[in-house]
Amino acid sequence: MLTRHLKCHSIQKRHRCPCCGKGFNDTFDLKRHMRTHTGIRPYKCPACDKSFTQRCSLESHLRKIHGVLQSYAYRQRRSKIYVCEECGFTSPNSDTYTLHVLQVHPDNPILSKHLRKRGSGALRGEMGVLIHPTPCYIPNLVPTR
């Protein structure tokens, strides 16, 4: 965690956003930032219709708007969700997520490269979040399937 934190103070930004040119030291931060361009908001409020790009924003909303306090023990992990950065599909299960990618986005070169790297055979491994394959997302111009 310290190593990751120290990267944020580095002047050199190794990962650039293809849409706006903003630089990041960490691929995770770039992936999260890309949601501002793609419009994907995987964290949905169970009490209302709002959705968020980051889990911490949802938790803040729940606390401030709905009075829901979430208490986690020190270093307790919250449940992971797998997010398809191509279409916004989410799943708490990595196998379900992998099946989605294989069935819905079989020709996407970035997604298929990621699956090959992880081993798409027996639906194994943690898939995590993927970078959106197109530089910028324009909602009205992208055909739906």
C-alpha positions as CSV (number, residue, x, y, z in Angstrom):
1,M,0.0,0.0,0.0
2,L,2.9,2.4,0.8
3,T,4.5,1.6,-2.6
4,R,1.2,2.4,-4.4
5,H,0.7,5.5,-2.4
6,L,4.3,6.8,-3.1
7,K,3.6,6.4,-6.8
8,C,0.9,9.1,-6.6
9,H,3.6,11.7,-5.7
10,S,5.8,10.8,-8.7
11,I,6.0,13.5,-11.4
12,Q,6.2,10.9,-14.2
13,K,2.8,9.7,-15.2
14,R,3.2,6.4,-17.1
15,H,-0.4,5.8,-18.0
16,R,-2.2,8.4,-20.1
17,C,-5.9,8.6,-20.8
18,P,-6.5,8.3,-24.6
19,C,-9.5,10.7,-24.3
20,C,-8.2,13.7,-22.4
21,G,-4.5,13.0,-21.9
22,K,-4.6,13.1,-18.1
23,G,-1.8,11.0,-16.6
24,F,-1.8,8.3,-13.9
25,N,0.9,6.4,-12.1
26,D,-1.3,3.3,-11.7
27,T,-3.3,1.3,-14.3
28,F,-6.1,0.9,-11.8
29,D,-6.5,4.7,-11.5
30,L,-6.6,5.0,-15.3
31,K,-9.2,2.2,-15.5
32,R,-11.3,4.0,-12.9
33,H,-10.9,7.3,-14.7
34,M,-12.0,5.9,-18.0
35,R,-15.5,5.5,-16.5
36,T,-15.9,9.2,-16.6
37,H,-15.6,8.9,-20.4
38,T,-17.5,5.7,-20.9
39,G,-20.4,6.5,-18.6
40,I,-20.2,3.1,-16.9
41,R,-21.4,3.3,-13.3
42,P,-21.3,-0.2,-11.8
43,Y,-22.0,0.7,-8.2
44,K,-25.8,1.1,-7.8
45,C,-27.6,2.3,-4.8
46,P,-30.1,-0.3,-3.5
47,A,-32.3,2.5,-2.0
48,C,-32.7,4.8,-5.1
49,D,-31.8,5.0,-8.8
50,K,-28.4,6.6,-8.4
51,S,-25.3,4.8,-9.6
52,F,-21.6,5.6,-9.2
53,T,-18.2,5.0,-10.8
54,Q,-16.5,4.1,-7.5
55,R,-17.6,2.0,-4.5
56,C,-16.5,4.7,-2.1
57,S,-18.8,7.2,-3.8
58,L,-21.7,4.8,-3.3
59,E,-20.8,4.3,0.4
60,S,-20.6,8.0,0.9
61,H,-24.0,8.5,-0.7
62,L,-25.5,5.7,1.4
63,R,-24.2,7.4,4.6
64,K,-25.1,11.0,3.7
65,I,-28.4,10.5,1.9
66,H,-29.9,7.3,3.3
67,G,-28.2,7.3,6.7
68,V,-26.8,3.8,6.1
69,L,-23.6,3.3,8.1
70,Q,-21.4,0.5,6.9
71,S,-18.8,-0.7,9.4
72,Y,-16.0,-2.9,8.3
73,A,-13.4,-4.4,10.5
74,Y,-9.8,-3.3,10.1
75,R,-8.5,-4.7,6.7
76,Q,-11.8,-6.5,6.1
77,R,-12.4,-7.0,2.4
78,R,-15.7,-6.0,0.9
79,S,-17.3,-8.2,-1.7
80,K,-15.7,-7.9,-5.1
81,I,-17.7,-7.2,-8.2
82,Y,-16.4,-7.9,-11.7
83,V,-17.1,-5.1,-14.2
84,C,-17.2,-5.3,-18.0
85,E,-15.8,-1.9,-19.1
86,E,-17.2,-2.6,-22.6
87,C,-20.9,-2.5,-21.6
88,G,-21.2,-2.1,-17.8
89,F,-22.3,-5.6,-17.0
90,T,-21.4,-6.5,-13.4
91,S,-21.3,-9.8,-11.5
92,P,-20.1,-10.9,-8.1
93,N,-18.8,-14.1,-9.6
94,S,-15.7,-14.3,-11.9
95,D,-17.1,-17.3,-13.8
96,T,-20.3,-15.5,-14.7
97,Y,-18.2,-12.4,-15.7
98,T,-16.0,-14.6,-17.9
99,L,-18.9,-16.3,-19.6
100,H,-20.4,-12.8,-20.3
101,V,-17.2,-11.6,-22.0
102,L,-16.9,-14.8,-24.0
103,Q,-20.5,-14.7,-25.1
104,V,-21.2,-11.0,-25.6
105,H,-17.8,-9.6,-26.6
106,P,-16.0,-12.5,-28.3
107,D,-14.4,-10.2,-30.9
108,N,-13.2,-7.5,-28.6
109,P,-9.4,-7.7,-28.9
110,I,-8.6,-6.2,-25.5
111,L,-11.0,-8.4,-23.6
112,S,-10.0,-11.6,-25.4
113,K,-6.3,-10.8,-24.9
114,H,-7.0,-10.4,-21.2
115,L,-8.8,-13.7,-21.1
116,R,-6.0,-15.5,-22.9
117,K,-3.5,-14.0,-20.5
118,R,-5.6,-15.3,-17.5
119,G,-6.5,-18.6,-19.1
120,S,-9.9,-18.6,-20.6
121,G,-10.0,-22.4,-20.6
122,A,-11.5,-23.6,-17.4
123,L,-13.0,-20.2,-16.4
124,R,-10.4,-19.6,-13.7
125,G,-8.7,-16.7,-12.1
126,E,-9.7,-13.2,-11.1
127,M,-10.7,-11.1,-14.0
128,G,-10.8,-7.6,-12.4
129,V,-11.6,-4.5,-14.4
130,L,-10.6,-4.0,-18.0
131,I,-9.7,-0.9,-19.9
132,H,-12.4,0.2,-22.3
133,P,-11.3,-0.9,-25.8
134,T,-12.2,2.4,-27.6
135,P,-10.5,5.7,-26.8
136,C,-13.7,7.5,-26.0
137,Y,-17.3,6.5,-25.6
138,I,-20.1,8.5,-27.3
139,P,-23.4,7.0,-26.0
140,N,-25.6,7.9,-29.1
141,L,-23.1,6.6,-31.6
142,V,-22.3,3.2,-30.2
143,P,-24.6,0.5,-31.7
144,T,-26.4,-1.7,-29.2
145,R,-26.5,-5.5,-29.4
